[in-house]
Amino acid sequence: MSKSLVSATSNLARAEYGMIQTENLTKIYNGKAAVDGLNLTVGEGEIFGFLGPNGAGKSTTILMLTGMIEPTAGRCLVDGIEVAKDPLAVKRTIGYLPEDVGFYGNLTAEQNLDYFARFYGMDAGERSERIAELLNLVHLDGVTQKAGEYSRGMKQRLGLAQALINDPAVLFLDEPTANLDPEGVREYRDLVLALAAEGKTIFVSSHILSEVRAVCRTVGLLAKGKLVAQGTLEEVARTLASPDGDTVRIVIETRERLPDLDDPEIIDIERNGNRAVIRATTDIRDRLAATLLEQGLHVREMRLEEPDIEDIFMAVYQR
C-alpha cells in the first residue's frame, strides 16, 4: 500500500474514531481482568487525563495503546491505526514516557537520544538539530555527565526528551511528574500546554488529581479496570456525586418563604426556610426562575451546587 493511501486511510479512521479510541478493550492476567471492557475516545489536540488509583489498570491500558502488549479482547486505534494489527506504524507516530524510565548509564544524554533517534531513520544532521532542541527544552543542554549518574528528576526530563525525539502526533505520559521538583513540575505543565497548542494529542496517566487538573481538559476515571466516568472534571465529579449518576442539585434562596414547587424534573427538595436544595434530572433553573417570578417572589440566589471534586475522587479511589 502506498504512503499516500496509508495516510488517507489513517485520516478517515481518525475522523471516525478520534485520535485515540478503544472498543471493549480487555486484558486478562491469570483469570483476572486488569482492564475490563474499556471504551473511551480522545479527540485530536486534547490533553486527556487518565485518572485512577495505583493498580486500577492505567499502565496496562497504555501498554496496549502503545503496542507493547496485545489485548485479550477488543481493540484500540491510535491516529486511525489499529494498534494490534500494525504496532510498528503506531510506534512511528507516538511518543511514550513510561513510569520507570531507563537509559544506558554509560552514555550521556546526547548519546542516548542519538541512539533512539536512529530508529526513526533520521540522518546525522536531523539528529543533531533535534537533540540540541530537546536538550535545551528539558534543560539538560551542557550536561556532560553520564546518564547513570543522573538524579531521578534528571532521568525523568531525559525521558520526556526521548518521548519527543520523533516529533510525535500523540504523546503518552505515565506518571510524568514523578520525581520532579516543584520547578520541574511547573516546567512540565508549561511544556504540555505548549505541545497541545501545536496540535499534539496528549494522554496523561496519573493517580494525582491535582496534576491532572492543572493541565487536562477532559478526563477518564478508571477503577478496578473499568471506566467509571469520562468528560470534563466537573462533569465527571457531578456524575459520581449523584446517586443516580445523572442528576443535578440546584441551590435556591428567596426573600419570601419558598412555595411548593411542581415540576416533573424534580426528584426531591431539601427545605430550610427560604432556602432549598433541589435535586432534579436536568438543569431547570430557567423554569424555576420563571415560576417564582410569576408568583412575585424575589430570588436572592439560584445556582448549581458544585460537588467537591477532591472528596468525590478520593471516595472512588477507596472503593
VMD Tcl script that draws the C-alpha trace (Angstrom):
set ca {
  {0.00 0.00 0.00}
  {1.38 3.45 -0.93}
  {2.24 6.02 1.75}
  {-0.40 8.39 0.38}
  {-3.07 5.69 0.61}
  {-1.98 4.77 4.15}
  {-2.19 8.45 5.13}
  {-5.64 8.83 3.57}
  {-6.88 5.69 5.32}
  {-5.48 6.96 8.64}
  {-7.17 10.35 8.20}
  {-10.55 8.72 7.52}
  {-10.23 6.44 10.54}
  {-9.14 9.35 12.73}
  {-12.19 11.37 11.68}
  {-14.46 8.43 12.55}
  {-12.82 7.25 15.77}
  {-10.88 10.23 17.21}
  {-7.12 10.31 17.75}
  {-7.29 7.58 20.41}
  {-10.11 5.06 20.53}
  {-10.69 1.88 22.49}
  {-13.53 -0.57 21.91}
  {-14.28 -3.12 24.63}
  {-10.54 -3.20 25.35}
  {-9.76 -6.01 27.78}
  {-6.61 -7.53 29.25}
  {-6.76 -10.60 31.46}
  {-3.90 -11.89 33.61}
  {-4.26 -15.24 35.39}
  {-8.02 -15.18 35.02}
  {-8.39 -11.63 36.38}
  {-9.25 -8.60 34.24}
  {-6.64 -5.84 34.64}
  {-8.59 -3.82 32.05}
  {-12.24 -4.72 31.61}
  {-14.24 -3.67 28.52}
  {-12.72 -0.20 28.24}
  {-14.44 2.20 25.82}
  {-13.05 5.69 25.51}
  {-12.40 8.34 22.86}
  {-9.81 11.11 22.86}
  {-10.04 13.81 20.20}
  {-7.17 15.34 18.25}
  {-5.33 18.07 20.17}
  {-6.84 17.11 23.54}
  {-4.94 16.85 26.81}
  {-6.66 13.82 28.31}
  {-6.17 12.82 31.93}
  {-6.41 9.11 32.73}
  {-7.06 9.01 36.46}
  {-7.22 6.15 38.89}
  {-5.58 4.70 41.97}
  {-2.47 2.54 41.69}
  {-3.43 -0.87 40.34}
  {-6.52 0.41 38.51}
  {-5.21 -0.71 35.10}
  {-3.86 2.59 33.77}
  {-0.37 1.38 32.84}
  {-1.77 -1.81 31.30}
  {-4.02 0.33 29.12}
  {-1.08 2.45 27.97}
  {0.94 -0.67 27.15}
  {-1.87 -1.83 24.86}
  {-2.27 1.62 23.29}
  {1.46 1.80 22.54}
  {1.67 -1.71 21.11}
  {3.83 -3.11 23.92}
  {1.31 -5.83 24.76}
  {-1.72 -7.24 22.94}
  {-5.25 -7.12 24.33}
  {-7.09 -10.27 25.32}
  {-10.21 -8.89 23.66}
  {-11.41 -5.71 21.99}
  {-9.23 -3.31 20.06}
  {-7.61 0.11 20.20}
  {-6.75 2.65 17.50}
  {-4.20 5.47 17.61}
  {-4.11 8.09 14.85}
  {-6.50 5.89 12.89}
  {-4.24 2.81 13.09}
  {-5.38 -0.39 14.78}
  {-2.53 -0.98 17.19}
  {-2.52 -4.79 17.31}
  {-2.54 -5.02 13.51}
  {0.29 -2.55 12.85}
  {2.24 -1.78 16.06}
  {5.30 -0.52 14.16}
  {3.24 2.11 12.33}
  {1.82 3.22 15.68}
  {5.27 3.50 17.24}
  {6.32 5.87 14.44}
  {3.52 8.31 15.30}
  {3.63 8.23 19.11}
  {5.95 9.20 21.93}
  {5.92 7.35 25.25}
  {7.24 8.28 28.68}
  {6.95 5.20 30.94}
  {6.56 5.44 34.69}
  {10.03 3.98 35.19}
  {12.38 5.48 32.61}
  {15.61 3.68 31.76}
  {18.68 4.67 29.76}
  {22.15 3.42 29.00}
  {24.02 4.51 32.10}
  {27.39 4.69 30.34}
  {26.12 7.20 27.75}
  {25.45 10.93 28.02}
  {22.01 12.42 27.39}
  {23.06 13.38 23.87}
  {24.35 9.88 23.13}
  {21.20 8.24 24.50}
  {18.96 10.44 22.37}
  {21.11 9.83 19.30}
  {20.69 6.09 19.82}
  {16.89 6.37 19.93}
  {16.74 8.84 17.03}
  {18.39 6.30 14.71}
  {15.32 4.06 15.00}
  {13.32 6.72 13.15}
  {15.66 6.92 10.16}
  {16.87 10.44 10.94}
  {20.15 11.40 9.27}
  {23.08 12.83 11.23}
  {22.11 16.45 10.60}
  {18.48 15.90 11.63}
  {19.52 14.02 14.75}
  {21.98 16.69 15.83}
  {19.47 19.51 15.36}
  {16.59 17.71 17.06}
  {18.71 16.54 20.02}
  {20.05 20.04 20.65}
  {16.50 21.41 20.55}
  {15.18 18.83 23.01}
  {18.07 19.05 25.48}
  {17.51 22.78 25.62}
  {13.77 22.21 26.08}
  {14.29 19.95 29.13}
  {17.24 21.95 30.50}
  {19.86 19.24 30.04}
  {21.93 21.10 27.46}
  {25.55 21.38 28.53}
  {25.26 18.41 30.92}
  {28.23 16.13 30.19}
  {27.89 13.52 32.93}
  {26.70 10.01 32.06}
  {23.01 9.12 32.48}
  {23.90 6.57 35.16}
  {24.94 9.48 37.41}
  {21.66 11.37 36.93}
  {19.18 12.11 39.70}
  {15.70 10.66 39.26}
  {14.40 14.08 38.24}
  {17.08 14.43 35.54}
  {16.20 10.97 34.21}
  {12.55 11.98 34.06}
  {13.42 15.06 31.99}
  {15.60 12.99 29.67}
  {12.71 10.55 29.32}
  {10.45 13.37 28.18}
  {13.05 14.42 25.60}
  {13.26 10.82 24.36}
  {9.46 10.65 24.04}
  {9.56 13.74 21.80}
  {12.51 12.69 19.62}
  {10.33 11.75 16.62}
  {8.04 14.81 16.94}
  {5.05 12.54 17.65}
  {1.41 13.34 16.91}
  {0.33 11.52 20.07}
  {2.18 11.57 23.39}
  {1.59 9.05 26.19}
  {2.85 10.12 29.61}
  {2.69 7.65 32.51}
  {3.01 9.43 35.90}
  {5.02 12.24 34.24}
  {5.58 14.39 37.35}
  {7.06 11.55 39.39}
  {10.49 12.54 40.71}
  {10.22 16.17 39.54}
  {10.85 19.03 41.94}
  {8.33 21.93 42.09}
  {10.18 23.90 39.41}
  {10.29 20.81 37.20}
  {6.55 20.29 37.65}
  {5.86 23.88 36.59}
  {8.06 23.48 33.51}
  {6.34 20.20 32.66}
  {2.91 21.86 32.82}
  {4.03 24.71 30.57}
  {5.51 22.25 28.08}
  {2.39 20.07 27.91}
  {0.18 23.10 27.28}
  {2.57 24.33 24.57}
  {2.63 20.92 22.86}
  {-1.17 20.76 22.87}
  {-1.27 24.25 21.35}
  {0.77 22.81 18.47}
  {-1.99 20.25 17.87}
  {-0.49 17.24 19.61}
  {-2.78 14.83 21.43}
  {-1.54 14.13 24.95}
  {-2.65 11.21 27.13}
  {-1.61 11.73 30.76}
  {-1.93 8.81 33.16}
  {-1.75 9.72 36.85}
  {-3.14 8.92 40.28}
  {-2.62 12.54 41.37}
  {-5.79 14.59 40.77}
  {-4.11 17.98 41.24}
  {-1.61 17.30 38.45}
  {-4.28 16.18 36.00}
  {-6.46 19.11 36.98}
  {-3.64 21.56 36.19}
  {-3.32 20.63 32.51}
  {-6.08 18.30 31.31}
  {-9.24 19.45 29.58}
  {-11.01 16.09 29.76}
  {-10.53 13.05 31.98}
  {-11.46 9.42 32.32}
  {-11.61 7.75 35.72}
  {-10.56 4.11 35.91}
  {-11.28 1.89 38.92}
  {-10.62 -1.86 39.09}
  {-10.08 -1.99 35.34}
  {-13.39 -0.33 34.45}
  {-14.03 3.18 33.14}
  {-16.22 4.81 35.78}
  {-16.80 8.13 34.02}
  {-15.44 10.36 31.24}
  {-15.82 14.09 30.49}
  {-14.58 17.35 31.99}
  {-13.54 17.14 35.63}
  {-16.72 18.94 36.64}
  {-18.92 16.63 34.56}
  {-17.22 13.54 35.97}
  {-17.46 14.82 39.54}
  {-21.14 15.65 39.09}
  {-21.86 12.19 37.69}
  {-20.03 10.46 40.54}
  {-21.60 12.69 43.18}
  {-25.13 11.86 42.10}
  {-26.61 8.61 43.41}
  {-28.49 8.31 40.13}
  {-25.42 9.15 38.07}
  {-27.27 11.79 36.05}
  {-28.90 14.40 38.30}
  {-28.14 17.98 39.29}
  {-28.51 19.80 42.59}
  {-29.86 23.35 42.48}
  {-29.43 25.71 45.43}
  {-32.18 28.33 45.63}
  {-32.95 31.10 48.13}
  {-35.79 33.64 48.01}
  {-36.55 36.72 50.10}
  {-40.01 35.37 50.86}
  {-40.90 31.89 52.06}
  {-40.30 29.40 49.28}
  {-43.61 27.97 47.99}
  {-44.30 24.41 46.89}
  {-42.65 23.70 43.56}
  {-44.21 21.39 41.00}
  {-42.02 20.31 38.10}
  {-41.79 16.86 36.50}
  {-37.97 17.03 36.57}
  {-37.79 17.50 40.36}
  {-36.81 14.35 42.27}
  {-36.80 15.77 45.80}
  {-36.36 19.02 47.74}
  {-34.46 19.66 50.99}
  {-36.06 22.74 52.59}
  {-34.76 25.12 55.23}
  {-36.99 28.18 55.48}
  {-36.42 30.44 52.47}
  {-33.64 28.21 51.20}
  {-33.75 24.82 49.49}
  {-31.61 22.31 47.65}
  {-33.48 20.77 44.72}
  {-32.38 17.51 43.14}
  {-33.57 17.30 39.55}
  {-32.96 15.17 36.48}
  {-31.80 18.22 34.46}
  {-30.86 21.86 34.99}
  {-34.29 23.54 35.35}
  {-33.15 26.89 36.71}
  {-34.77 28.86 33.88}
  {-38.17 27.27 34.54}
  {-37.84 27.72 38.29}
  {-36.92 31.39 37.88}
  {-39.92 31.97 35.59}
  {-42.27 30.23 38.05}
  {-41.03 32.25 41.02}
  {-41.18 35.49 39.05}
  {-44.80 34.80 38.09}
  {-45.60 34.42 41.80}
  {-43.94 37.75 42.59}
  {-41.09 36.27 44.59}
  {-37.61 37.79 44.79}
  {-34.78 35.31 44.12}
  {-31.64 36.01 46.13}
  {-29.64 33.04 44.87}
  {-30.03 30.26 42.31}
  {-27.03 28.15 41.31}
  {-25.90 24.62 40.63}
  {-24.26 23.01 43.64}
  {-20.78 22.01 42.53}
  {-19.51 18.87 44.26}
  {-16.13 18.82 45.97}
  {-14.01 17.15 43.30}
  {-11.24 16.01 45.64}
  {-13.65 14.29 48.05}
  {-15.56 12.58 45.25}
  {-12.48 11.20 43.53}
  {-11.00 10.02 46.82}
  {-14.22 8.16 47.59}
  {-13.96 6.34 44.24}
  {-10.29 5.56 44.87}
  {-11.16 3.97 48.21}
  {-13.98 1.74 46.92}
}
mol new
graphics top color blue
foreach p $ca { graphics top sphere $p radius 0.5 }
foreach p [lrange $ca 0 end-1] q [lrange $ca 1 end] { graphics top cylinder $p $q radius 0.2 }
display resetview
